[in-house]
Amino acid sequence: MNKLAENSPFGSINLPETIENKYPGGVEGGAIGIFLNWTIKALIIGAGVYALFNLVLAGYAFMSAGDDPKKMAGAWAKIWQTLLGLAFAAGAFVLAAIFGQLIFGDPTFILNPTIPTP
């Protein structure tokens, strides 16, 4: 416990027992890191689901374009942009691993953040 908490007129605040059991050590033990890790994974899954729906809709637009070159070009552009977005999402993982290895010596450091305890 630090000096500021010892001299505080308000006392100290302890974590609830359920949080302490699930995340030993509390926030310093990695609860924020676990939350950030979950958030990153949820965003990437959301991007994948969005890309899947976008590809299906673009494919349907491509099939229903018939002989109209404008509709066909618009559908092809949507397919191309979706695939490019997926490449960027996958490339973000690769870049995070490269920067994690170069800067921190661990390729999973950025993708699986932890808060070190003092």
Order of alpha helices (4+ residues) and beta strands (2+ residues): alpha-alpha-alpha-alpha
